Amino acid sequence: MQTSTLLLVDDDEVVLATFGKGLRDAGFVVQLAASGQEALMKARNAPPDLAVLDLRMPGLSGIETAEFLRDMGVPVIFLSAYDDHDSVEQAITRGALGYLIKPIDVARAIPTIKAALERAREIRDLVEQKRRLTNAIDTGSLVNVAVGILMERHRIGRQEAFDSMRERSRKERRKVRDVAGDVLSAWSLVNDLKPLPVKPSSASGGRGRAGKTEIG
C-alpha cells in the first residue's frame, strides 16, 4: 500500500516537531510548514494527500489557506485549541474532512486522519467517474449528430453512417469522436458559406441607359 503524504501546517514549532514526529512514526510521509504561505508553496511543488491545518494562524489563516488548497485539489482537516461550535461550523462549511483538538494525542488523531484520507479517495473517485460520464455523454451526443448529418447527406442508414466514421477513424488512427468533430466542422462551414444576396440594380437612370448605344 502506498504511503500517504501529509502536510502539517502550524505556527507553533512545538506542534510541528512533536506531532510531525508522531505522524512519521505512524508511517506517514510528513511535510512541515510554519505558515499558510509556506504551506501553499510546498503544496504547489509537491501536492500532499491531505493537509492538516491549524485553524488560527497569523497572516494567512487556516480557513484562507484551506480555500487555496481546495482549489489545488488538496483535502484538509483542521486542528485547533478551540472546540466551540463556531470553529467546528467554520471547518465544516469549508469542506474539512476532520477536526482535531489540541493538545494533540497522536494515537487518537491517527483514526481521524486515516478516515479523512479514505474519504478524500472516495471523493476523487466520484469526481473522476463524473468526468468520465460527462465525457462519454458529450462524445455520444457529438457522434449522434454527425451520424445524422451523414444519414441525411448520403441517404444511408444509421449503422452505415456510423461504420463509415469508424472506418475513417481506423485508417487515420484517430478517435471516432474526432472524426465526428470533423463532420460537424465541415457542415458548419458549408452552412456559413451561403451565396451572397444579389444586389438590385439602381432604379434611377438605369432604364434610360439600358440598350442605348452612343454614337460619336
SEBA-541838 format. One line per field, with one value per residue: residue in one letter; x, y, z of N, C-alpha, C, O in turn. Coordinates in steps of 0.05 Angstrom, whole numbers, padded with zeros to 5 digits. Example, Ala and Ser with C-alpha at 12.3 -4.5 7.8 and 13.67 -1.06 7.14 Angstrom:
# SEBA-541838
aa: c(a | s) .
n_X: c(00264 | 00257) .
n_Y: c(-00114 | -00045) .
n_Z: c(00156 | 00142) .
ca_X: c(00246 | 00273) .
ca_Y: c(-00090 | -00021) .
ca_Z: c(00156 | 00143) .
c_X: c(00264 | 00258) .
c_Y: c(-00066 | 00001) .
c_Z: c(00156 | 00157) .
o_X: c(00285 | 00268) .
o_Y: c(-00066 | 00023) .
o_Z: c(00169 | 00161) .
# end
This chain:
# SEBA-541838
aa: c(m | q | t | s | t | l | l | l | v | d | d | d | e | v | v | l | a | t | f | g | k | g | l | r | d | a | g | f | v | v | q | l | a | a | s | g | q | e | a | l | m | k | a | r | n | a | p | p | d | l | a | v | l | d | l | r | m | p | g | l | s | g | i | e | t | a | e | f | l | r | d | m | g | v | p | v | i | f | l | s | a | y | d | d | h | d | s | v | e | q | a | i | t | r | g | a | l | g | y | l | i | k | p | i | d | v | a | r | a | i | p | t | i | k | a | a | l | e | r | a | r | e | i | r | d | l | v | e | q | k | r | r | l | t | n | a | i | d | t | g | s | l | v | n | v | a | v | g | i | l | m | e | r | h | r | i | g | r | q | e | a | f | d | s | m | r | e | r | s | r | k | e | r | r | k | v | r | d | v | a | g | d | v | l | s | a | w | s | l | v | n | d | l | k | p | l | p | v | k | p | s | s | a | s | g | g | r | g | r | a | g | k | t | e | i | g) .
n_X: c(00017 | 00011 | 00048 | 00018 | 00022 | 00027 | 00013 | 00032 | 00011 | 00026 | 00035 | 00061 | 00120 | 00131 | 00087 | 00093 | 00141 | 00133 | 00082 | 00091 | 00133 | 00106 | 00069 | 00103 | 00126 | 00082 | 00080 | 00071 | 00089 | 00114 | 00106 | 00127 | 00102 | 00106 | 00071 | 00013 | 00027 | 00076 | 00057 | 00024 | 00063 | 00094 | 00055 | 00044 | 00091 | 00096 | 00042 | 00005 | -00027 | -00063 | -00078 | -00062 | -00086 | -00073 | -00124 | -00125 | -00081 | -00028 | -00024 | -00038 | -00095 | -00118 | -00167 | -00168 | -00122 | -00139 | -00178 | -00149 | -00118 | -00158 | -00173 | -00130 | -00139 | -00128 | -00146 | -00168 | -00159 | -00174 | -00138 | -00142 | -00140 | -00189 | -00254 | -00304 | -00372 | -00375 | -00324 | -00321 | -00363 | -00344 | -00302 | -00330 | -00362 | -00323 | -00310 | -00279 | -00250 | -00244 | -00232 | -00188 | -00171 | -00129 | -00091 | -00054 | -00066 | -00031 | -00042 | -00098 | -00109 | -00094 | -00136 | -00174 | -00146 | -00135 | -00187 | -00202 | -00167 | -00186 | -00237 | -00225 | -00202 | -00248 | -00279 | -00246 | -00250 | -00304 | -00308 | -00275 | -00305 | -00351 | -00329 | -00313 | -00363 | -00389 | -00357 | -00366 | -00420 | -00419 | -00387 | -00420 | -00465 | -00442 | -00424 | -00473 | -00499 | -00465 | -00472 | -00526 | -00522 | -00491 | -00527 | -00569 | -00543 | -00522 | -00563 | -00567 | -00568 | -00569 | -00530 | -00496 | -00477 | -00450 | -00412 | -00381 | -00355 | -00327 | -00293 | -00262 | -00237 | -00205 | -00170 | -00142 | -00123 | -00148 | -00194 | -00264 | -00296 | -00265 | -00267 | -00321 | -00324 | -00298 | -00335 | -00378 | -00353 | -00342 | -00394 | -00415 | -00383 | -00399 | -00452 | -00443 | -00420 | -00458 | -00491 | -00479 | -00526 | -00558 | -00546 | -00595 | -00603 | -00593 | -00650 | -00657 | -00643 | -00624 | -00658 | -00662 | -00613 | -00609 | -00597 | -00584 | -00543 | -00487 | -00467 | -00411) .
n_Y: c(-00024 | 00044 | 00096 | 00150 | 00221 | 00275 | 00343 | 00383 | 00439 | 00493 | 00548 | 00540 | 00517 | 00475 | 00441 | 00427 | 00399 | 00357 | 00332 | 00324 | 00287 | 00244 | 00230 | 00214 | 00169 | 00138 | 00121 | 00156 | 00200 | 00263 | 00331 | 00396 | 00459 | 00527 | 00567 | 00594 | 00614 | 00587 | 00536 | 00534 | 00542 | 00495 | 00457 | 00468 | 00453 | 00399 | 00365 | 00344 | 00286 | 00298 | 00355 | 00381 | 00429 | 00485 | 00521 | 00575 | 00621 | 00670 | 00721 | 00689 | 00656 | 00592 | 00578 | 00610 | 00590 | 00537 | 00544 | 00560 | 00513 | 00477 | 00493 | 00474 | 00421 | 00394 | 00359 | 00375 | 00375 | 00405 | 00431 | 00453 | 00495 | 00506 | 00484 | 00503 | 00515 | 00550 | 00548 | 00494 | 00494 | 00530 | 00499 | 00456 | 00481 | 00497 | 00451 | 00414 | 00351 | 00331 | 00343 | 00363 | 00369 | 00409 | 00398 | 00354 | 00285 | 00236 | 00181 | 00180 | 00215 | 00190 | 00153 | 00191 | 00218 | 00177 | 00163 | 00210 | 00210 | 00165 | 00182 | 00225 | 00197 | 00171 | 00215 | 00235 | 00191 | 00193 | 00243 | 00233 | 00192 | 00221 | 00257 | 00222 | 00202 | 00248 | 00261 | 00217 | 00223 | 00272 | 00256 | 00217 | 00248 | 00283 | 00246 | 00224 | 00268 | 00277 | 00228 | 00234 | 00276 | 00252 | 00211 | 00240 | 00269 | 00229 | 00194 | 00145 | 00090 | 00090 | 00056 | 00046 | 00098 | 00107 | 00066 | 00084 | 00128 | 00103 | 00070 | 00108 | 00131 | 00088 | 00081 | 00129 | 00127 | 00152 | 00178 | 00161 | 00203 | 00247 | 00245 | 00253 | 00305 | 00330 | 00324 | 00355 | 00405 | 00413 | 00413 | 00458 | 00497 | 00494 | 00511 | 00563 | 00586 | 00612 | 00632 | 00699 | 00752 | 00778 | 00842 | 00891 | 00927 | 00998 | 01039 | 01091 | 01123 | 01078 | 01053 | 01088 | 01086 | 01035 | 00991 | 01031 | 01059 | 01098 | 01143 | 01172) .
n_Z: c(00000 | -00017 | 00015 | 00050 | 00041 | 00084 | 00098 | 00146 | 00180 | 00220 | 00264 | 00310 | 00334 | 00368 | 00362 | 00309 | 00312 | 00351 | 00338 | 00284 | 00286 | 00311 | 00272 | 00231 | 00256 | 00255 | 00204 | 00162 | 00108 | 00121 | 00110 | 00132 | 00151 | 00171 | 00164 | 00128 | 00078 | 00067 | 00067 | 00021 | -00019 | -00014 | -00025 | -00078 | -00102 | -00088 | -00084 | -00027 | 00001 | 00040 | 00079 | 00142 | 00181 | 00223 | 00253 | 00268 | 00250 | 00246 | 00195 | 00135 | 00147 | 00174 | 00151 | 00104 | 00079 | 00071 | 00032 | -00013 | -00019 | -00029 | -00080 | -00107 | -00105 | -00058 | -00002 | 00066 | 00138 | 00200 | 00256 | 00323 | 00383 | 00400 | 00411 | 00402 | 00379 | 00335 | 00312 | 00296 | 00259 | 00221 | 00200 | 00177 | 00138 | 00103 | 00079 | 00107 | 00124 | 00173 | 00244 | 00293 | 00362 | 00401 | 00462 | 00419 | 00415 | 00390 | 00380 | 00382 | 00342 | 00294 | 00273 | 00256 | 00217 | 00180 | 00166 | 00141 | 00097 | 00070 | 00057 | 00024 | -00019 | -00037 | -00054 | -00095 | -00131 | -00143 | -00169 | -00213 | -00238 | -00251 | -00287 | -00328 | -00343 | -00360 | -00404 | -00436 | -00447 | -00475 | -00518 | -00541 | -00557 | -00594 | -00634 | -00649 | -00672 | -00716 | -00743 | -00758 | -00795 | -00836 | -00851 | -00873 | -00913 | -00948 | -00954 | -00924 | -00877 | -00803 | -00779 | -00822 | -00831 | -00782 | -00785 | -00828 | -00807 | -00766 | -00795 | -00821 | -00777 | -00760 | -00803 | -00801 | -00752 | -00708 | -00659 | -00660 | -00642 | -00657 | -00712 | -00719 | -00701 | -00743 | -00783 | -00764 | -00763 | -00818 | -00837 | -00811 | -00835 | -00889 | -00883 | -00867 | -00912 | -00949 | -01010 | -01031 | -01026 | -01084 | -01107 | -01122 | -01183 | -01194 | -01192 | -01211 | -01270 | -01293 | -01328 | -01371 | -01395 | -01410 | -01462 | -01497 | -01546 | -01554 | -01605 | -01634) .
ca_X: c(00000 | 00027 | 00048 | 00005 | 00037 | 00012 | 00025 | 00025 | 00015 | 00021 | 00055 | 00074 | 00142 | 00129 | 00067 | 00106 | 00162 | 00122 | 00061 | 00104 | 00147 | 00087 | 00058 | 00124 | 00128 | 00058 | 00084 | 00065 | 00109 | 00104 | 00118 | 00121 | 00100 | 00101 | 00052 | -00003 | 00042 | 00095 | 00041 | 00016 | 00087 | 00101 | 00033 | 00047 | 00115 | 00091 | 00016 | 00002 | -00053 | -00080 | -00065 | -00072 | -00082 | -00081 | -00147 | -00119 | -00052 | -00024 | -00021 | -00058 | -00107 | -00123 | -00190 | -00159 | -00104 | -00155 | -00192 | -00129 | -00111 | -00181 | -00171 | -00109 | -00148 | -00116 | -00165 | -00157 | -00172 | -00165 | -00132 | -00145 | -00144 | -00217 | -00274 | -00330 | -00390 | -00369 | -00300 | -00328 | -00380 | -00326 | -00287 | -00348 | -00371 | -00301 | -00305 | -00260 | -00257 | -00240 | -00226 | -00173 | -00169 | -00104 | -00065 | -00058 | -00059 | -00025 | -00056 | -00126 | -00111 | -00090 | -00160 | -00187 | -00130 | -00140 | -00215 | -00202 | -00153 | -00204 | -00259 | -00213 | -00200 | -00275 | -00287 | -00231 | -00261 | -00330 | -00302 | -00265 | -00328 | -00368 | -00315 | -00315 | -00391 | -00395 | -00342 | -00380 | -00445 | -00411 | -00378 | -00444 | -00481 | -00427 | -00425 | -00500 | -00505 | -00450 | -00486 | -00550 | -00513 | -00484 | -00551 | -00585 | -00527 | -00517 | -00587 | -00559 | -00578 | -00553 | -00507 | -00477 | -00464 | -00430 | -00390 | -00363 | -00337 | -00309 | -00272 | -00244 | -00221 | -00185 | -00150 | -00126 | -00114 | -00159 | -00219 | -00289 | -00304 | -00250 | -00278 | -00347 | -00319 | -00291 | -00360 | -00393 | -00339 | -00347 | -00422 | -00418 | -00370 | -00417 | -00475 | -00434 | -00414 | -00482 | -00488 | -00485 | -00550 | -00553 | -00555 | -00612 | -00592 | -00604 | -00674 | -00655 | -00624 | -00617 | -00675 | -00657 | -00588 | -00609 | -00600 | -00577 | -00515 | -00479 | -00451 | -00397) .
ca_Y: c(00000 | 00068 | 00113 | 00176 | 00244 | 00295 | 00370 | 00393 | 00468 | 00505 | 00568 | 00531 | 00500 | 00451 | 00424 | 00416 | 00379 | 00333 | 00320 | 00315 | 00262 | 00223 | 00222 | 00198 | 00144 | 00122 | 00111 | 00176 | 00219 | 00288 | 00357 | 00415 | 00488 | 00544 | 00589 | 00588 | 00619 | 00565 | 00512 | 00536 | 00538 | 00467 | 00442 | 00472 | 00438 | 00370 | 00363 | 00323 | 00271 | 00311 | 00377 | 00384 | 00458 | 00500 | 00538 | 00603 | 00627 | 00697 | 00723 | 00674 | 00638 | 00565 | 00579 | 00621 | 00570 | 00514 | 00551 | 00558 | 00485 | 00463 | 00499 | 00456 | 00393 | 00382 | 00358 | 00385 | 00373 | 00427 | 00426 | 00478 | 00493 | 00514 | 00465 | 00515 | 00509 | 00567 | 00538 | 00469 | 00500 | 00541 | 00478 | 00440 | 00496 | 00499 | 00425 | 00399 | 00323 | 00323 | 00365 | 00353 | 00388 | 00410 | 00385 | 00331 | 00258 | 00224 | 00156 | 00185 | 00230 | 00173 | 00144 | 00213 | 00223 | 00155 | 00166 | 00233 | 00201 | 00147 | 00199 | 00240 | 00179 | 00167 | 00239 | 00236 | 00171 | 00203 | 00265 | 00220 | 00178 | 00242 | 00268 | 00202 | 00200 | 00272 | 00259 | 00196 | 00236 | 00292 | 00241 | 00205 | 00269 | 00292 | 00225 | 00221 | 00290 | 00272 | 00206 | 00245 | 00292 | 00233 | 00198 | 00258 | 00276 | 00207 | 00177 | 00119 | 00084 | 00099 | 00038 | 00051 | 00124 | 00104 | 00049 | 00099 | 00144 | 00085 | 00061 | 00131 | 00134 | 00066 | 00087 | 00153 | 00122 | 00173 | 00170 | 00167 | 00230 | 00267 | 00245 | 00266 | 00334 | 00340 | 00324 | 00378 | 00429 | 00416 | 00420 | 00486 | 00514 | 00494 | 00528 | 00591 | 00596 | 00615 | 00651 | 00726 | 00762 | 00794 | 00870 | 00901 | 00950 | 01024 | 01045 | 01117 | 01126 | 01053 | 01046 | 01106 | 01078 | 01007 | 00986 | 01055 | 01059 | 01125 | 01145 | 01197) .
ca_Z: c(00000 | -00019 | 00039 | 00046 | 00048 | 00099 | 00101 | 00173 | 00180 | 00246 | 00271 | 00335 | 00328 | 00385 | 00350 | 00285 | 00319 | 00365 | 00322 | 00260 | 00293 | 00316 | 00246 | 00217 | 00270 | 00248 | 00177 | 00142 | 00099 | 00132 | 00104 | 00153 | 00143 | 00194 | 00157 | 00105 | 00053 | 00063 | 00060 | -00007 | -00035 | -00013 | -00038 | -00107 | -00111 | -00083 | -00071 | -00008 | 00001 | 00060 | 00095 | 00170 | 00184 | 00247 | 00245 | 00273 | 00247 | 00237 | 00166 | 00121 | 00167 | 00165 | 00133 | 00078 | 00067 | 00062 | 00007 | -00034 | -00022 | -00042 | -00109 | -00118 | -00103 | -00034 | 00020 | 00091 | 00164 | 00217 | 00285 | 00338 | 00412 | 00405 | 00402 | 00404 | 00357 | 00312 | 00299 | 00282 | 00236 | 00201 | 00188 | 00161 | 00115 | 00085 | 00067 | 00122 | 00127 | 00201 | 00263 | 00316 | 00383 | 00416 | 00454 | 00402 | 00423 | 00364 | 00377 | 00376 | 00317 | 00271 | 00261 | 00243 | 00193 | 00162 | 00156 | 00122 | 00073 | 00055 | 00047 | 00002 | -00042 | -00048 | -00068 | -00120 | -00148 | -00153 | -00188 | -00237 | -00250 | -00263 | -00310 | -00350 | -00352 | -00376 | -00429 | -00452 | -00457 | -00495 | -00542 | -00553 | -00570 | -00618 | -00654 | -00658 | -00690 | -00741 | -00757 | -00770 | -00818 | -00857 | -00860 | -00890 | -00937 | -00966 | -00954 | -00914 | -00850 | -00780 | -00775 | -00844 | -00826 | -00761 | -00795 | -00845 | -00789 | -00752 | -00814 | -00825 | -00753 | -00760 | -00824 | -00793 | -00724 | -00691 | -00645 | -00674 | -00634 | -00672 | -00739 | -00717 | -00699 | -00770 | -00798 | -00755 | -00772 | -00846 | -00840 | -00803 | -00855 | -00912 | -00877 | -00865 | -00938 | -00965 | -01032 | -01024 | -01039 | -01108 | -01103 | -01143 | -01198 | -01186 | -01207 | -01224 | -01293 | -01304 | -01351 | -01394 | -01408 | -01418 | -01490 | -01513 | -01556 | -01561 | -01629 | -01634) .
c_X: c(00018 | 00025 | 00036 | 00023 | 00019 | 00028 | 00014 | 00032 | 00007 | 00043 | 00069 | 00095 | 00141 | 00109 | 00079 | 00125 | 00150 | 00101 | 00072 | 00118 | 00128 | 00074 | 00078 | 00127 | 00104 | 00059 | 00077 | 00090 | 00098 | 00120 | 00110 | 00121 | 00092 | 00081 | 00035 | 00011 | 00062 | 00080 | 00033 | 00040 | 00094 | 00080 | 00035 | 00070 | 00110 | 00065 | 00014 | -00025 | -00073 | -00065 | -00078 | -00065 | -00090 | -00102 | -00140 | -00089 | -00050 | -00019 | -00044 | -00070 | -00111 | -00146 | -00183 | -00140 | -00119 | -00169 | -00173 | -00121 | -00134 | -00181 | -00150 | -00117 | -00137 | -00137 | -00152 | -00173 | -00159 | -00157 | -00132 | -00147 | -00173 | -00236 | -00302 | -00346 | -00382 | -00344 | -00305 | -00345 | -00364 | -00312 | -00305 | -00356 | -00348 | -00293 | -00285 | -00269 | -00252 | -00232 | -00212 | -00169 | -00142 | -00110 | -00070 | -00049 | -00056 | -00041 | -00085 | -00130 | -00109 | -00116 | -00175 | -00172 | -00135 | -00168 | -00216 | -00189 | -00171 | -00227 | -00249 | -00210 | -00228 | -00284 | -00272 | -00242 | -00288 | -00327 | -00293 | -00288 | -00346 | -00355 | -00317 | -00343 | -00398 | -00381 | -00356 | -00406 | -00439 | -00403 | -00402 | -00461 | -00468 | -00428 | -00453 | -00508 | -00490 | -00463 | -00511 | -00543 | -00507 | -00508 | -00567 | -00569 | -00526 | -00541 | -00580 | -00570 | -00559 | -00528 | -00487 | -00463 | -00443 | -00406 | -00370 | -00345 | -00317 | -00286 | -00252 | -00226 | -00199 | -00163 | -00131 | -00116 | -00123 | -00184 | -00243 | -00299 | -00291 | -00261 | -00305 | -00344 | -00312 | -00317 | -00376 | -00379 | -00343 | -00376 | -00427 | -00406 | -00388 | -00441 | -00468 | -00429 | -00438 | -00477 | -00495 | -00509 | -00543 | -00564 | -00572 | -00599 | -00606 | -00628 | -00671 | -00634 | -00617 | -00632 | -00668 | -00632 | -00588 | -00614 | -00593 | -00548 | -00508 | -00462 | -00436 | -00369) .
c_Y: c(00025 | 00086 | 00140 | 00198 | 00265 | 00321 | 00381 | 00423 | 00480 | 00525 | 00562 | 00511 | 00474 | 00431 | 00411 | 00394 | 00354 | 00318 | 00309 | 00288 | 00239 | 00213 | 00206 | 00171 | 00126 | 00113 | 00131 | 00191 | 00247 | 00312 | 00377 | 00443 | 00504 | 00566 | 00580 | 00592 | 00597 | 00540 | 00512 | 00531 | 00509 | 00450 | 00445 | 00454 | 00407 | 00367 | 00339 | 00308 | 00285 | 00333 | 00378 | 00412 | 00468 | 00520 | 00567 | 00608 | 00657 | 00698 | 00708 | 00653 | 00610 | 00563 | 00588 | 00601 | 00546 | 00520 | 00550 | 00529 | 00470 | 00468 | 00482 | 00427 | 00379 | 00382 | 00366 | 00375 | 00395 | 00417 | 00453 | 00474 | 00500 | 00493 | 00476 | 00510 | 00525 | 00557 | 00512 | 00475 | 00513 | 00519 | 00462 | 00455 | 00500 | 00472 | 00408 | 00370 | 00313 | 00347 | 00354 | 00376 | 00386 | 00408 | 00359 | 00305 | 00242 | 00198 | 00160 | 00200 | 00212 | 00163 | 00166 | 00219 | 00202 | 00156 | 00188 | 00225 | 00183 | 00163 | 00215 | 00223 | 00174 | 00191 | 00241 | 00216 | 00181 | 00225 | 00253 | 00206 | 00198 | 00253 | 00248 | 00201 | 00224 | 00271 | 00239 | 00208 | 00255 | 00278 | 00229 | 00225 | 00278 | 00272 | 00222 | 00243 | 00285 | 00249 | 00216 | 00261 | 00273 | 00219 | 00215 | 00265 | 00254 | 00188 | 00148 | 00115 | 00092 | 00082 | 00043 | 00077 | 00122 | 00087 | 00065 | 00117 | 00127 | 00075 | 00083 | 00134 | 00112 | 00072 | 00109 | 00150 | 00145 | 00163 | 00177 | 00195 | 00251 | 00269 | 00258 | 00296 | 00346 | 00343 | 00349 | 00404 | 00434 | 00425 | 00449 | 00505 | 00516 | 00513 | 00557 | 00603 | 00596 | 00635 | 00679 | 00736 | 00780 | 00822 | 00879 | 00925 | 00975 | 01031 | 01071 | 01117 | 01101 | 01046 | 01062 | 01098 | 01050 | 01005 | 01010 | 01055 | 01087 | 01124 | 01172 | 01193) .
c_Z: c(00000 | 00006 | 00032 | 00055 | 00061 | 00099 | 00127 | 00174 | 00207 | 00252 | 00297 | 00329 | 00344 | 00372 | 00325 | 00291 | 00331 | 00349 | 00296 | 00264 | 00297 | 00291 | 00230 | 00229 | 00263 | 00219 | 00155 | 00133 | 00107 | 00122 | 00125 | 00142 | 00167 | 00189 | 00133 | 00079 | 00047 | 00055 | 00031 | -00026 | -00037 | -00028 | -00068 | -00118 | -00109 | -00069 | -00052 | -00012 | 00019 | 00074 | 00122 | 00178 | 00211 | 00238 | 00247 | 00272 | 00239 | 00207 | 00152 | 00141 | 00156 | 00146 | 00105 | 00064 | 00056 | 00036 | -00017 | -00040 | -00036 | -00072 | -00122 | -00117 | -00079 | -00012 | 00047 | 00115 | 00181 | 00245 | 00299 | 00367 | 00419 | 00394 | 00403 | 00378 | 00332 | 00297 | 00284 | 00257 | 00214 | 00186 | 00169 | 00136 | 00095 | 00073 | 00082 | 00125 | 00155 | 00218 | 00287 | 00336 | 00397 | 00446 | 00439 | 00415 | 00396 | 00359 | 00370 | 00350 | 00292 | 00258 | 00245 | 00216 | 00172 | 00150 | 00135 | 00096 | 00056 | 00043 | 00023 | -00022 | -00054 | -00064 | -00095 | -00140 | -00160 | -00174 | -00214 | -00253 | -00264 | -00288 | -00334 | -00361 | -00369 | -00403 | -00448 | -00463 | -00479 | -00521 | -00557 | -00568 | -00595 | -00640 | -00666 | -00678 | -00717 | -00757 | -00771 | -00795 | -00842 | -00869 | -00880 | -00915 | -00957 | -00968 | -00947 | -00887 | -00828 | -00777 | -00797 | -00840 | -00804 | -00770 | -00812 | -00829 | -00775 | -00770 | -00819 | -00801 | -00751 | -00780 | -00815 | -00765 | -00705 | -00678 | -00663 | -00667 | -00651 | -00701 | -00739 | -00715 | -00726 | -00786 | -00790 | -00764 | -00801 | -00852 | -00833 | -00824 | -00880 | -00907 | -00876 | -00893 | -00957 | -00987 | -01022 | -01039 | -01063 | -01103 | -01127 | -01157 | -01190 | -01204 | -01223 | -01246 | -01306 | -01329 | -01376 | -01409 | -01419 | -01448 | -01508 | -01520 | -01565 | -01586 | -01629 | -01641) .
o_X: c(00037 | 00003 | 00043 | 00038 | -00002 | 00052 | -00009 | 00055 | -00016 | 00066 | 00088 | 00089 | 00150 | 00115 | 00076 | 00126 | 00156 | 00103 | 00065 | 00117 | 00133 | 00070 | 00070 | 00130 | 00107 | 00041 | 00077 | 00109 | 00076 | 00145 | 00087 | 00137 | 00074 | 00075 | 00042 | 00008 | 00064 | 00090 | 00035 | 00037 | 00100 | 00087 | 00029 | 00068 | 00119 | 00064 | 00020 | -00042 | -00097 | -00041 | -00103 | -00042 | -00111 | -00099 | -00148 | -00074 | -00068 | -00010 | -00068 | -00056 | -00108 | -00145 | -00190 | -00143 | -00112 | -00171 | -00181 | -00119 | -00129 | -00187 | -00151 | -00102 | -00137 | -00146 | -00128 | -00196 | -00137 | -00167 | -00123 | -00154 | -00180 | -00234 | -00322 | -00335 | -00383 | -00344 | -00296 | -00340 | -00369 | -00310 | -00297 | -00356 | -00354 | -00273 | -00274 | -00293 | -00255 | -00227 | -00223 | -00165 | -00132 | -00131 | -00089 | -00026 | -00075 | -00052 | -00097 | -00151 | -00120 | -00118 | -00186 | -00185 | -00138 | -00171 | -00231 | -00198 | -00172 | -00235 | -00263 | -00215 | -00230 | -00296 | -00285 | -00244 | -00293 | -00341 | -00301 | -00289 | -00355 | -00369 | -00322 | -00347 | -00410 | -00393 | -00357 | -00412 | -00453 | -00410 | -00403 | -00471 | -00481 | -00434 | -00456 | -00521 | -00502 | -00464 | -00516 | -00558 | -00515 | -00510 | -00576 | -00581 | -00528 | -00539 | -00587 | -00580 | -00536 | -00506 | -00463 | -00439 | -00421 | -00384 | -00346 | -00321 | -00294 | -00263 | -00228 | -00202 | -00177 | -00139 | -00107 | -00102 | -00107 | -00194 | -00243 | -00310 | -00303 | -00263 | -00312 | -00361 | -00320 | -00320 | -00387 | -00393 | -00348 | -00381 | -00442 | -00418 | -00391 | -00449 | -00484 | -00432 | -00439 | -00460 | -00514 | -00514 | -00524 | -00587 | -00563 | -00585 | -00629 | -00626 | -00683 | -00611 | -00606 | -00622 | -00668 | -00630 | -00571 | -00633 | -00596 | -00530 | -00522 | -00444 | -00448 | -00353) .
o_Y: c(00027 | 00089 | 00153 | 00196 | 00272 | 00321 | 00388 | 00431 | 00478 | 00521 | 00576 | 00489 | 00453 | 00407 | 00387 | 00373 | 00332 | 00294 | 00287 | 00270 | 00216 | 00188 | 00186 | 00151 | 00101 | 00099 | 00124 | 00194 | 00254 | 00312 | 00376 | 00450 | 00497 | 00582 | 00560 | 00576 | 00588 | 00524 | 00491 | 00518 | 00498 | 00430 | 00426 | 00443 | 00392 | 00367 | 00317 | 00318 | 00283 | 00329 | 00377 | 00419 | 00461 | 00534 | 00583 | 00600 | 00667 | 00678 | 00715 | 00635 | 00606 | 00548 | 00576 | 00597 | 00536 | 00502 | 00540 | 00521 | 00452 | 00450 | 00477 | 00410 | 00354 | 00404 | 00365 | 00369 | 00404 | 00397 | 00473 | 00452 | 00498 | 00485 | 00461 | 00502 | 00514 | 00557 | 00509 | 00462 | 00507 | 00520 | 00454 | 00443 | 00504 | 00469 | 00390 | 00365 | 00289 | 00369 | 00336 | 00399 | 00364 | 00416 | 00344 | 00303 | 00237 | 00194 | 00145 | 00199 | 00219 | 00165 | 00161 | 00224 | 00208 | 00151 | 00186 | 00233 | 00185 | 00157 | 00218 | 00232 | 00173 | 00188 | 00247 | 00221 | 00176 | 00226 | 00263 | 00207 | 00194 | 00258 | 00257 | 00198 | 00222 | 00278 | 00243 | 00202 | 00256 | 00286 | 00230 | 00219 | 00282 | 00279 | 00218 | 00238 | 00289 | 00251 | 00209 | 00260 | 00278 | 00214 | 00206 | 00266 | 00259 | 00168 | 00130 | 00134 | 00099 | 00093 | 00043 | 00079 | 00133 | 00094 | 00060 | 00120 | 00134 | 00073 | 00078 | 00139 | 00118 | 00068 | 00108 | 00167 | 00156 | 00141 | 00196 | 00208 | 00271 | 00290 | 00273 | 00311 | 00368 | 00362 | 00363 | 00423 | 00457 | 00442 | 00463 | 00526 | 00538 | 00528 | 00575 | 00627 | 00583 | 00653 | 00683 | 00729 | 00796 | 00826 | 00876 | 00941 | 00975 | 01028 | 01074 | 01111 | 01101 | 01036 | 01052 | 01102 | 01042 | 01016 | 01008 | 01051 | 01099 | 01108 | 01192 | 01212) .
o_Z: c(00015 | 00017 | 00012 | 00075 | 00050 | 00101 | 00130 | 00170 | 00215 | 00246 | 00305 | 00320 | 00334 | 00372 | 00320 | 00278 | 00322 | 00346 | 00287 | 00248 | 00288 | 00288 | 00217 | 00215 | 00264 | 00210 | 00132 | 00148 | 00099 | 00124 | 00134 | 00124 | 00181 | 00206 | 00120 | 00061 | 00024 | 00039 | 00018 | -00047 | -00058 | -00041 | -00083 | -00139 | -00126 | -00044 | -00060 | -00026 | 00015 | 00080 | 00124 | 00183 | 00222 | 00218 | 00230 | 00290 | 00226 | 00196 | 00157 | 00150 | 00132 | 00126 | 00085 | 00039 | 00035 | 00019 | -00038 | -00063 | -00052 | -00088 | -00146 | -00127 | -00078 | -00004 | 00049 | 00113 | 00176 | 00254 | 00288 | 00376 | 00443 | 00371 | 00405 | 00358 | 00310 | 00272 | 00261 | 00236 | 00190 | 00161 | 00147 | 00114 | 00071 | 00060 | 00070 | 00129 | 00160 | 00207 | 00301 | 00329 | 00403 | 00454 | 00446 | 00424 | 00383 | 00338 | 00354 | 00338 | 00271 | 00234 | 00224 | 00196 | 00148 | 00126 | 00115 | 00074 | 00032 | 00020 | 00003 | -00045 | -00079 | -00085 | -00115 | -00164 | -00184 | -00194 | -00236 | -00277 | -00286 | -00308 | -00357 | -00385 | -00390 | -00423 | -00472 | -00487 | -00500 | -00543 | -00581 | -00590 | -00616 | -00663 | -00690 | -00698 | -00738 | -00781 | -00794 | -00815 | -00864 | -00893 | -00900 | -00937 | -00981 | -00983 | -00961 | -00874 | -00833 | -00774 | -00791 | -00846 | -00806 | -00763 | -00812 | -00836 | -00771 | -00762 | -00821 | -00804 | -00742 | -00773 | -00819 | -00754 | -00690 | -00684 | -00679 | -00684 | -00658 | -00712 | -00758 | -00726 | -00732 | -00801 | -00807 | -00771 | -00810 | -00869 | -00847 | -00829 | -00891 | -00925 | -00883 | -00896 | -00977 | -00984 | -01007 | -01062 | -01061 | -01096 | -01150 | -01144 | -01182 | -01229 | -01244 | -01241 | -01328 | -01349 | -01398 | -01433 | -01435 | -01458 | -01532 | -01503 | -01582 | -01589 | -01625 | -01642) .
# end
